[in-house]
Amino acid sequence: MTGISTLTTKLGTSSRGLLAGFFMATATLSGAANMALAQDKAELMDPKAISVLDAMSAYLGKAKTLSFTANTSFDDLVTGLKTKVFRTTKLYVKRPTGTYATEVTDDGTGRKIWFDGNKLTQYFTHSKKYQELDFKGTNDAVMDALVDKYDARFVLGDLLYTDSAKNYKEHLLSAEYMGLKLVGGTPAHHLSFESEAADFQIWVQVGATPVPLRYEITHVDIPSEP
C-alpha cells in the first residue's frame, strides 16, 4: 500500500573463544563481518538526512501539545484493481497521555479514536459501533502495544512518538538527502528512507520550525506492493 499525506502541523511548547582457537577465530571472523555490515550500513546513511530527521524529531518531541491535519491518498485493491482512496485525518495529541483523532474517507465512512491514559476507544461514525481497549499508560506505550500485539499499521504513527527519530532509525536500511523542494510554496528538505518493512519519504519545512509537510510511504512487506 502506498500512501501520500500532505500535513498541516501545529505545536504547543509551553512546558517541558585448538577449540578455543577455533571459537576465537570464528568470533573474530564474525566480528569482522559484523563490522563490515555496520560500515556498509553507515555508508548508506546520509548524515544530512539523519540530521534533518533528528531536528524534526527534537522539535516535535518537545511539544506538550501537537496536532496534524493530513489529506491522504492511498492505493486500495478492489476486485484485483488498484483504486485511489482519499482520506482526511485530524489528530490532536497532549503529552504524555491524551490522543484524539478523526478520519473521514471519500466514501463517507469514518471513525473517531481517543485515548485518555486509561482506555482506548474507537467509534465508527457510519455504523454507530465502537470498540474499547483498557490500557493504562502513555501515548508512546499504547502505540507500541497496538503494533506489537495487534500488528496495527499507522501511516503517520511514528511521527507521534516523543522520540520519532529513534523509532525510525531502529529499522532503517538507508537514508538519503534529496535536496530542497517546495511543498505548497514552502521550502522543504526532501528525505528518502528505506526500512525493513517500508520505504518512505518525508518533506520537512526549512528553518526554525522543522515540521513535516508531506509524507509518502510504500509498504514493501505487502505482496501487492510496490
N, C-alpha and C positions, 0 to 999 in steps of 0.2 A: 504494500500500500504506500503510495506516495502522497504526502500531504504538504501543502504550502499554506503558510499563515502570514498574514500581514498584521502586525501588532501595534497597538497603542498602549503605552505603559505609563503608569503613574505610581510614584513612590512617596512614602511619608518617612522622614528620618528624624523625627523629633527626639527620640531617646535611644541610646544603645551600645679421616683408610695393603719371601714370597706372597700370601693373601693380603697382608697389609699393604704390600707394594701395589698389588693389583687394584685393590679398592682405592688406594691413593691416586693411582694413575687414572682410574675411572672417574674419580671425583674431580681430578684436575681437568680431564677432557670435558666432563660435564660442565664444570665451572667455566671453562673456556668457551664452550658452546653457548652457555647462558649469557656470558659477557658479550659474545658476538651478536646474539639475538638482541640484547639490550642496546648495543651500539647501533645495530641496524634500525631498531625502532626509534632510537633517539634521532637518527638521521632523517627519519620520516616526520619528525615533529618540528614544524617551522616555529622558531621562537617567537616570531611576530604574531602568529595566530594564537599561540598559547598565552602570550602577554595580553592580547586584547580579550581573550576568553576570561583570563584571571581578573582583569579590570572590570568587566561586566559583572562577573560573579561577586566581586567585592562590593560593587555599587548596589546591586540588588540585595545582597546579603545583609547590608547594614540597615536596610529599611525596616521599620516597625510595621508599616502597612504597605501593601503592594496591590496594584490592580492591573489587569490586562483586558483589552478588548481585542479579540482575534477573529479576523474574517478568513476562514479556512476553506480550501478546496482540496478534495482528495478523490482518488480513483476507487471505485467500488465495482465488484463483479456482479452483474445481473444477467442470468441466462447465458453465462460464458462470455459476455461482452463487458468491457470496461465502460462505466459511465461516470461522469463527473458529478460529485456531490458537493454542495456548498453549505457551510455552517458558520454561524456566528456564536462565539463563546465570550462571555464576560466573567471574569474571575476576580475575586476580592480575597486578599489574604491578610490576616492580622497575626503577627508572630508573638509567641511561639505556637499558640493554639487558636484556630479560628479560620475557617475557609468557607467561602460561599461561591458557587458557580452556577451560571445558567447557560444552556445550549439550545439553540433553535436551528433546525436543519431545513433545507429548502422544500422538503415535502410536508412541512408543517409539524413534524414530530419534535419533541424537545424534552428536556429534563432539567431539574434543579438538584444540586448537590450541596450539602452543607455539613460541616464538622465543627463541633463545639469543644473538642478536647475530651469528650466522654462518649460520643456517639456519632457515627457517620450515617447520614440519611440521603437516599436517592429517591426523588419523586419524578415520575414520568407524566408530564403535563397532558399528553394526548390520551393516555389510558386511565389516568387518575389512580395509578398504582404506585406503591412506594416500597422500598427496601430499607432495612435498618441493620447496622452492624455496631455492636457495643465495642468500643475501643477507647481506652484511656491512654493519652499520650500527646505528643506534639504533632504538628503538621508533617514534619520530616518522618516521624515514626509511622504515622498512618500511611504515608506514601510507600514506604519500604514494605509494610505489611501487605498492602494491596498488590504490589509487584511480586513479592516472594510467595505469598500464599495463594493468590488468585490469578497470577500471570496477567495482571491488568496492564494495558498499554495506555499511556497518556502522551499525546503528541507534544504537549508543552510542559509535561510534568517535571522534567529535570530543571527547568527554569525556576521552579517554585521552591527548591531546596535552599536552605540557608547558605550552603556552600555548593552552588551548582557546578562550578568548575571541577571540584573534587569528584562529583558524581559522574561528570562526563569523562574525565581522564582515566577513571578506573578501567574502562573498556576501549579506549582509543587505540587504533592501529596507525593512523596517520593524521596529520594536521597541516593545512596549507593556507597561507595568506594570499587571497586572490586580488587584493588591491582595493582601491576606493571606488565605490559605486553610489548611485543616487537611488534612494527609496522614497518615492513621492516628493522628490525635490530636495530631500535631506541627505547630506553626505554620510556614508556609512562604510565601515570596514567589512569587507566580504570575506568570511571564513568558511573553509570547506574541511570536513572531517569524515574519516572512515572509522567505524567501530565494529565490534563483533556481531551486532545484531542489525545495525542500521548505518546508512550513510546520511549525513545531514549537513546543512549549510545554515549559517546564521549571519545576518547583516546587523552590525552593531553601530549605533549612532556615534559619530565622531565628536570628540570634545569632552567637556566636564560631566556630561550625563550619558555614559555608555550603556544605554538601554537597547534591548533587541527590537529591531524594527520589522524584520521579516525572518521567517524560519521555514526551511524545507527539509523534509525527511523522507527517505526511502528505506523500508524495512527489507533487508536482504535475506532475512530468515523466513520470509513468506514465499511459498512456491510460485505464486503468480508474479513475483517481482524479481528483478526490475522490469 
